Amino acid sequence: MAPLRCGGMGTRPPLAVLIAGGGVAALEAALALRDLAGDLVSLRILAPNGDFGYRPLSVREPFAHAKAARYSLSELAASAGAELIEGEFAYLEADRRVAITASGDELPYDALLLGLGARTKDAFPHVTTIDAGHMDELLHGLVQDVEDGYARSVAFASPARQGWSLPLYELALMTAARAHDMGVAVELTVVTPEASPLAFFGERASQAVATLLDEAGVGVIAGVDAHVPEAGELLLMPGGRTLNASRIVALPELFGPAVRGLPTGEHGFIPVDGNGRVRGVEDVWAAGDATDCPVKFGGLAAQQADVAAASIAAAAGADVATPSDQPEIHAILLTGREPRYLSARLVGGKGFDGELTKEPTWQPVAKVNARYLTAYLDEATPLAAGPG
């Protein structure tokens, strides 16, 4: 049943929209809703922190680049005409249209959009697991060991279930570039369950990435399920081949938020339809890494947020166009040299007609290609970096 919003003189009050999350999907949705629906909606953002970190650039931090920029959520919320509530989403009572926070507060809504993100877990023992919020702390020592010749071999491993492997290839390529610049020899290998490097972007783009890796001296072992029985050793299945490495860097395994009060798909992810509506629950939408879409990255999360925002805006009475169900996806591949640009069309959760180019084929160019958030961040002033 649609929410009952009583108003006088043939009018109705704004649709009360609650957005839970403080990442790309949540913030893109807030900005999109203000543009698409205007005063037809009232917006509140429930976020666990007071700032937003531009994490896709954090892979550069161990290579003496500045910390990834952070931005004030209160300023962004003000730009979207939204109220910011600092707190953590806990669970949902959908029959009452109430979201419950970790501190027990009840937040009523007419429409709820969940941009909660995925949960991470170390996939392997005895390895350094990537954490976008702590890249320099985790990997600065590794880069120094490569520079000084102590780490003679490094393996970059992906677990069997991973939604976005691009950072692993970036780290391998940047490590190769640094080793070359320092004149040191190091054996670098990417181990992945993908059939080929970044296969998500299609055969043509994947072949181009494979060539780029080969030219940089990075080996690839694809189509394998890795295990780490002890430090410095990867067991590759099928076949039982062993790969030894001085250091192993790995992506985490991703899990959904398993929201109490909502249907839960495989591994805790939220099942959604083509409009971002949570299946089997009225007036609840979800976007980004928390959903059951198998691919997890910021540019796609932003497009999912745009779709969900358009659906919510329509529910509020706005005249909005239906976004394409075959969006184009774009990504920047950092290499330690000149970046490369990946593009593909997304159909049925998979990319095709992909290409790898030396120049961007889209505008504006950003690590996270988001219709509203990119434009906002281009104008926003980052928060001052903290000590260290």
PERA-V130577 format. One record per residue. N is the residue number from 1. PSI is psi in degrees with one decimal (999 if undefined). OMEGA is omega as a letter, one per 40 degrees, with the letter a starting at -180 (* if undefined). NEAR is the number of other C-alpha atoms within 8 Angstrom. Layout:
n:N psi:PSI omega:OMEGA near:NEAR
n:N psi:PSI omega:OMEGA near:NEAR
//
This chain:
n:1 psi:135.8 omega:i near:3
n:2 psi:150.6 omega:i near:5
n:3 psi:142.6 omega:a near:5
n:4 psi:115.8 omega:a near:4
n:5 psi:102.4 omega:a near:7
n:6 psi:135.1 omega:i near:6
n:7 psi:158.7 omega:a near:8
n:8 psi:162.3 omega:i near:6
n:9 psi:39.1 omega:i near:4
n:10 psi:8.7 omega:i near:5
n:11 psi:168.8 omega:i near:6
n:12 psi:149.1 omega:a near:8
n:13 psi:164.3 omega:i near:8
n:14 psi:149.0 omega:i near:9
n:15 psi:122.7 omega:a near:11
n:16 psi:108.3 omega:a near:10
n:17 psi:125.2 omega:i near:13
n:18 psi:126.9 omega:i near:14
n:19 psi:120.5 omega:a near:15
n:20 psi:117.6 omega:i near:14
n:21 psi:158.4 omega:i near:16
n:22 psi:22.4 omega:a near:17
n:23 psi:-163.7 omega:a near:10
n:24 psi:-50.0 omega:a near:12
n:25 psi:-46.1 omega:a near:16
n:26 psi:-44.6 omega:a near:18
n:27 psi:-38.8 omega:i near:12
n:28 psi:-42.0 omega:a near:15
n:29 psi:-41.2 omega:i near:14
n:30 psi:-47.0 omega:i near:15
n:31 psi:-39.0 omega:i near:12
n:32 psi:-43.3 omega:a near:12
n:33 psi:-39.9 omega:i near:14
n:34 psi:-39.2 omega:i near:12
n:35 psi:-42.5 omega:a near:7
n:36 psi:-35.1 omega:a near:11
n:37 psi:-19.0 omega:i near:13
n:38 psi:-130.7 omega:a near:8
n:39 psi:1.0 omega:i near:7
n:40 psi:-12.3 omega:i near:12
n:41 psi:150.3 omega:i near:14
n:42 psi:134.9 omega:a near:11
n:43 psi:137.8 omega:i near:12
n:44 psi:139.2 omega:i near:11
n:45 psi:121.5 omega:i near:16
n:46 psi:110.2 omega:a near:15
n:47 psi:143.3 omega:a near:14
n:48 psi:-16.0 omega:a near:10
n:49 psi:167.6 omega:a near:8
n:50 psi:-0.1 omega:i near:9
n:51 psi:166.3 omega:a near:10
n:52 psi:125.3 omega:i near:11
n:53 psi:135.2 omega:i near:8
n:54 psi:77.0 omega:a near:9
n:55 psi:-25.8 omega:a near:9
n:56 psi:-23.3 omega:i near:8
n:57 psi:-0.7 omega:a near:9
n:58 psi:-19.5 omega:i near:13
n:59 psi:-19.2 omega:a near:11
n:60 psi:-17.5 omega:a near:9
n:61 psi:-42.0 omega:a near:14
n:62 psi:-10.3 omega:a near:12
n:63 psi:33.1 omega:i near:8
n:64 psi:23.4 omega:i near:6
n:65 psi:162.0 omega:i near:7
n:66 psi:158.6 omega:i near:6
n:67 psi:146.7 omega:i near:7
n:68 psi:140.1 omega:a near:10
n:69 psi:149.2 omega:i near:10
n:70 psi:148.6 omega:a near:11
n:71 psi:149.8 omega:a near:11
n:72 psi:124.2 omega:i near:11
n:73 psi:-30.9 omega:i near:11
n:74 psi:-37.2 omega:i near:9
n:75 psi:-40.7 omega:i near:7
n:76 psi:-43.5 omega:i near:9
n:77 psi:-41.2 omega:i near:13
n:78 psi:-39.1 omega:i near:9
n:79 psi:-30.9 omega:i near:8
n:80 psi:2.2 omega:a near:9
n:81 psi:34.2 omega:a near:9
n:82 psi:153.3 omega:i near:12
n:83 psi:129.9 omega:i near:9
n:84 psi:127.1 omega:i near:11
n:85 psi:118.2 omega:i near:8
n:86 psi:117.4 omega:a near:9
n:87 psi:170.1 omega:a near:11
n:88 psi:128.0 omega:i near:10
n:89 psi:134.7 omega:a near:13
n:90 psi:-58.1 omega:a near:10
n:91 psi:-178.9 omega:a near:10
n:92 psi:138.4 omega:i near:12
n:93 psi:86.7 omega:a near:10
n:94 psi:-31.8 omega:a near:11
n:95 psi:-28.5 omega:i near:5
n:96 psi:-3.1 omega:a near:6
n:97 psi:57.3 omega:a near:10
n:98 psi:130.6 omega:i near:12
n:99 psi:138.9 omega:a near:14
n:100 psi:132.0 omega:i near:13
n:101 psi:168.7 omega:a near:13
n:102 psi:-25.6 omega:i near:9
n:103 psi:2.6 omega:i near:6
n:104 psi:1.2 omega:i near:6
n:105 psi:145.5 omega:i near:7
n:106 psi:127.4 omega:a near:8
n:107 psi:104.8 omega:i near:8
n:108 psi:158.5 omega:a near:9
n:109 psi:157.2 omega:i near:11
n:110 psi:-36.1 omega:i near:11
n:111 psi:136.7 omega:a near:12
n:112 psi:129.2 omega:i near:12
n:113 psi:122.7 omega:a near:14
n:114 psi:115.7 omega:i near:13
n:115 psi:56.7 omega:a near:17
n:116 psi:-16.9 omega:a near:13
n:117 psi:174.5 omega:i near:11
n:118 psi:160.5 omega:i near:11
n:119 psi:144.8 omega:a near:8
n:120 psi:152.0 omega:i near:8
n:121 psi:140.0 omega:i near:8
n:122 psi:127.3 omega:a near:9
n:123 psi:-25.8 omega:a near:9
n:124 psi:149.4 omega:i near:9
n:125 psi:166.4 omega:i near:9
n:126 psi:23.5 omega:a near:9
n:127 psi:169.7 omega:i near:10
n:128 psi:113.3 omega:a near:9
n:129 psi:130.4 omega:a near:9
n:130 psi:135.3 omega:i near:11
n:131 psi:113.1 omega:a near:8
n:132 psi:-22.6 omega:i near:9
n:133 psi:-8.7 omega:a near:6
n:134 psi:41.5 omega:a near:8
n:135 psi:-44.3 omega:a near:14
n:136 psi:-45.2 omega:i near:9
n:137 psi:-38.0 omega:a near:8
n:138 psi:-37.6 omega:a near:10
n:139 psi:-4.8 omega:i near:10
n:140 psi:-42.2 omega:i near:12
n:141 psi:-37.7 omega:i near:8
n:142 psi:-45.9 omega:i near:9
n:143 psi:-40.9 omega:i near:11
n:144 psi:-40.6 omega:i near:8
n:145 psi:-37.1 omega:i near:10
n:146 psi:-46.2 omega:a near:14
n:147 psi:-38.2 omega:a near:11
n:148 psi:-1.6 omega:i near:8
n:149 psi:10.4 omega:i near:10
n:150 psi:-34.6 omega:i near:7
n:151 psi:101.3 omega:a near:12
n:152 psi:-18.7 omega:i near:11
n:153 psi:140.6 omega:i near:10
n:154 psi:130.1 omega:i near:14
n:155 psi:138.1 omega:i near:12
n:156 psi:109.4 omega:a near:13
n:157 psi:141.5 omega:i near:13
n:158 psi:138.1 omega:i near:15
n:159 psi:169.1 omega:a near:15
n:160 psi:-31.6 omega:a near:8
n:161 psi:105.4 omega:a near:7
n:162 psi:137.1 omega:a near:11
n:163 psi:-12.7 omega:a near:9
n:164 psi:105.2 omega:a near:8
n:165 psi:-3.4 omega:a near:10
n:166 psi:-42.4 omega:i near:8
n:167 psi:-30.7 omega:i near:8
n:168 psi:-42.2 omega:i near:13
n:169 psi:-36.0 omega:i near:9
n:170 psi:-45.9 omega:i near:12
n:171 psi:-39.8 omega:i near:10
n:172 psi:-44.5 omega:a near:13
n:173 psi:-40.7 omega:i near:14
n:174 psi:-35.1 omega:i near:13
n:175 psi:-40.0 omega:i near:11
n:176 psi:-42.8 omega:i near:14
n:177 psi:-42.0 omega:a near:12
n:178 psi:-43.1 omega:i near:10
n:179 psi:-41.5 omega:i near:13
n:180 psi:-44.0 omega:a near:9
n:181 psi:-31.2 omega:a near:7
n:182 psi:-5.5 omega:i near:7
n:183 psi:31.2 omega:i near:6
n:184 psi:149.3 omega:i near:11
n:185 psi:129.2 omega:i near:8
n:186 psi:138.1 omega:i near:12
n:187 psi:119.8 omega:a near:9
n:188 psi:133.1 omega:a near:13
n:189 psi:132.0 omega:i near:12
n:190 psi:128.5 omega:i near:15
n:191 psi:120.7 omega:a near:13
n:192 psi:146.0 omega:i near:17
n:193 psi:-10.3 omega:i near:12
n:194 psi:151.2 omega:i near:10
n:195 psi:-27.7 omega:i near:8
n:196 psi:164.6 omega:a near:10
n:197 psi:127.3 omega:a near:12
n:198 psi:46.6 omega:a near:12
n:199 psi:-20.9 omega:a near:11
n:200 psi:-30.2 omega:a near:8
n:201 psi:4.5 omega:i near:16
n:202 psi:164.3 omega:a near:14
n:203 psi:-44.7 omega:a near:9
n:204 psi:-46.5 omega:i near:9
n:205 psi:-39.8 omega:a near:14
n:206 psi:-41.6 omega:i near:14
n:207 psi:-37.8 omega:i near:10
n:208 psi:-39.0 omega:i near:10
n:209 psi:-40.9 omega:i near:11
n:210 psi:-40.1 omega:i near:11
n:211 psi:-42.7 omega:i near:8
n:212 psi:-43.7 omega:i near:8
n:213 psi:-43.6 omega:a near:12
n:214 psi:-42.6 omega:i near:9
n:215 psi:-29.2 omega:i near:7
n:216 psi:-6.2 omega:a near:9
n:217 psi:23.3 omega:i near:9
n:218 psi:121.0 omega:i near:14
n:219 psi:156.5 omega:i near:9
n:220 psi:128.3 omega:i near:11
n:221 psi:107.2 omega:a near:9
n:222 psi:159.7 omega:i near:12
n:223 psi:29.2 omega:a near:9
n:224 psi:154.5 omega:i near:12
n:225 psi:115.3 omega:a near:11
n:226 psi:145.8 omega:i near:15
n:227 psi:153.1 omega:a near:9
n:228 psi:87.7 omega:a near:12
n:229 psi:-26.9 omega:i near:8
n:230 psi:165.9 omega:a near:8
n:231 psi:132.8 omega:i near:8
n:232 psi:9.8 omega:a near:11
n:233 psi:127.3 omega:i near:11
n:234 psi:131.0 omega:i near:13
n:235 psi:122.2 omega:a near:12
n:236 psi:125.1 omega:a near:13
n:237 psi:148.1 omega:e near:10
n:238 psi:164.1 omega:i near:7
n:239 psi:-27.6 omega:i near:5
n:240 psi:19.8 omega:i near:7
n:241 psi:145.9 omega:i near:8
n:242 psi:133.4 omega:i near:8
n:243 psi:123.3 omega:i near:8
n:244 psi:143.3 omega:a near:7
n:245 psi:145.7 omega:i near:12
n:246 psi:-39.0 omega:i near:9
n:247 psi:148.4 omega:i near:11
n:248 psi:126.1 omega:i near:13
n:249 psi:134.2 omega:a near:12
n:250 psi:151.6 omega:i near:15
n:251 psi:151.2 omega:i near:14
n:252 psi:163.8 omega:i near:14
n:253 psi:143.5 omega:a near:11
n:254 psi:141.3 omega:i near:11
n:255 psi:152.8 omega:i near:12
n:256 psi:169.9 omega:a near:15
n:257 psi:-11.6 omega:i near:12
n:258 psi:62.2 omega:a near:10
n:259 psi:122.6 omega:i near:12
n:260 psi:130.5 omega:a near:7
n:261 psi:-3.1 omega:i near:8
n:262 psi:153.7 omega:i near:10
n:263 psi:145.7 omega:a near:9
n:264 psi:129.1 omega:i near:11
n:265 psi:-166.2 omega:a near:9
n:266 psi:134.5 omega:i near:6
n:267 psi:23.2 omega:i near:8
n:268 psi:3.4 omega:a near:11
n:269 psi:155.3 omega:a near:15
n:270 psi:122.2 omega:i near:17
n:271 psi:129.1 omega:a near:11
n:272 psi:158.6 omega:i near:13
n:273 psi:-171.6 omega:a near:8
n:274 psi:-15.8 omega:i near:6
n:275 psi:6.7 omega:a near:8
n:276 psi:3.7 omega:i near:14
n:277 psi:137.0 omega:i near:13
n:278 psi:128.2 omega:a near:13
n:279 psi:130.8 omega:i near:8
n:280 psi:3.9 omega:a near:5
n:281 psi:131.0 omega:a near:9
n:282 psi:142.6 omega:i near:8
n:283 psi:25.6 omega:i near:9
n:284 psi:129.9 omega:i near:11
n:285 psi:162.4 omega:i near:13
n:286 psi:151.1 omega:i near:16
n:287 psi:154.1 omega:i near:17
n:288 psi:-157.9 omega:a near:18
n:289 psi:-16.5 omega:i near:15
n:290 psi:-15.8 omega:a near:16
n:291 psi:172.6 omega:a near:12
n:292 psi:9.4 omega:i near:12
n:293 psi:130.4 omega:a near:7
n:294 psi:-17.1 omega:a near:6
n:295 psi:132.3 omega:a near:9
n:296 psi:103.7 omega:i near:11
n:297 psi:160.4 omega:a near:10
n:298 psi:-40.9 omega:a near:11
n:299 psi:-39.2 omega:i near:13
n:300 psi:-39.0 omega:i near:11
n:301 psi:-40.6 omega:i near:14
n:302 psi:-40.9 omega:i near:17
n:303 psi:-37.2 omega:i near:11
n:304 psi:-39.0 omega:i near:12
n:305 psi:-39.0 omega:i near:16
n:306 psi:-40.5 omega:i near:12
n:307 psi:-47.4 omega:i near:12
n:308 psi:-41.2 omega:i near:16
n:309 psi:-39.7 omega:i near:13
n:310 psi:-39.3 omega:i near:15
n:311 psi:-41.2 omega:i near:11
n:312 psi:-40.9 omega:i near:10
n:313 psi:-40.6 omega:i near:16
n:314 psi:-39.4 omega:i near:11
n:315 psi:-27.3 omega:i near:7
n:316 psi:-8.3 omega:i near:11
n:317 psi:6.5 omega:i near:8
n:318 psi:149.7 omega:i near:10
n:319 psi:100.1 omega:a near:6
n:320 psi:150.9 omega:i near:8
n:321 psi:150.5 omega:i near:5
n:322 psi:122.0 omega:i near:7
n:323 psi:157.2 omega:i near:7
n:324 psi:141.5 omega:i near:5
n:325 psi:7.0 omega:i near:6
n:326 psi:65.5 omega:a near:7
n:327 psi:157.3 omega:i near:9
n:328 psi:140.2 omega:i near:8
n:329 psi:145.7 omega:a near:10
n:330 psi:146.0 omega:i near:11
n:331 psi:146.7 omega:i near:11
n:332 psi:126.9 omega:i near:10
n:333 psi:109.6 omega:i near:10
n:334 psi:137.1 omega:a near:11
n:335 psi:-8.6 omega:a near:12
n:336 psi:-11.9 omega:i near:11
n:337 psi:-135.1 omega:i near:7
n:338 psi:137.2 omega:i near:7
n:339 psi:161.6 omega:i near:10
n:340 psi:157.8 omega:a near:13
n:341 psi:125.7 omega:a near:14
n:342 psi:136.4 omega:i near:14
n:343 psi:149.3 omega:i near:13
n:344 psi:159.6 omega:i near:14
n:345 psi:142.8 omega:a near:12
n:346 psi:118.7 omega:i near:12
n:347 psi:124.1 omega:i near:10
n:348 psi:33.3 omega:i near:4
n:349 psi:7.4 omega:i near:8
n:350 psi:151.0 omega:i near:8
n:351 psi:147.8 omega:i near:12
n:352 psi:173.9 omega:a near:12
n:353 psi:34.5 omega:a near:9
n:354 psi:158.8 omega:i near:14
n:355 psi:152.6 omega:i near:12
n:356 psi:123.6 omega:a near:11
n:357 psi:160.4 omega:i near:9
n:358 psi:-21.2 omega:i near:8
n:359 psi:147.1 omega:i near:6
n:360 psi:145.4 omega:i near:9
n:361 psi:12.5 omega:a near:7
n:362 psi:162.1 omega:i near:6
n:363 psi:147.2 omega:e near:5
n:364 psi:154.4 omega:a near:6
n:365 psi:123.5 omega:i near:7
n:366 psi:156.0 omega:i near:7
n:367 psi:-39.7 omega:i near:9
n:368 psi:112.0 omega:a near:9
n:369 psi:97.6 omega:a near:13
n:370 psi:130.9 omega:a near:11
n:371 psi:-44.6 omega:a near:9
n:372 psi:-42.8 omega:a near:9
n:373 psi:-38.5 omega:i near:11
n:374 psi:-46.1 omega:i near:12
n:375 psi:-38.7 omega:i near:9
n:376 psi:-47.8 omega:a near:8
n:377 psi:-29.6 omega:i near:8
n:378 psi:-30.7 omega:a near:6
n:379 psi:-20.3 omega:a near:6
n:380 psi:153.8 omega:i near:7
n:381 psi:121.7 omega:i near:6
n:382 psi:154.5 omega:i near:8
n:383 psi:151.1 omega:i near:8
n:384 psi:139.2 omega:a near:4
n:385 psi:141.3 omega:i near:7
n:386 psi:176.4 omega:i near:4
n:387 psi:144.5 omega:i near:3
n:388 psi:999 omega:* near:2
//
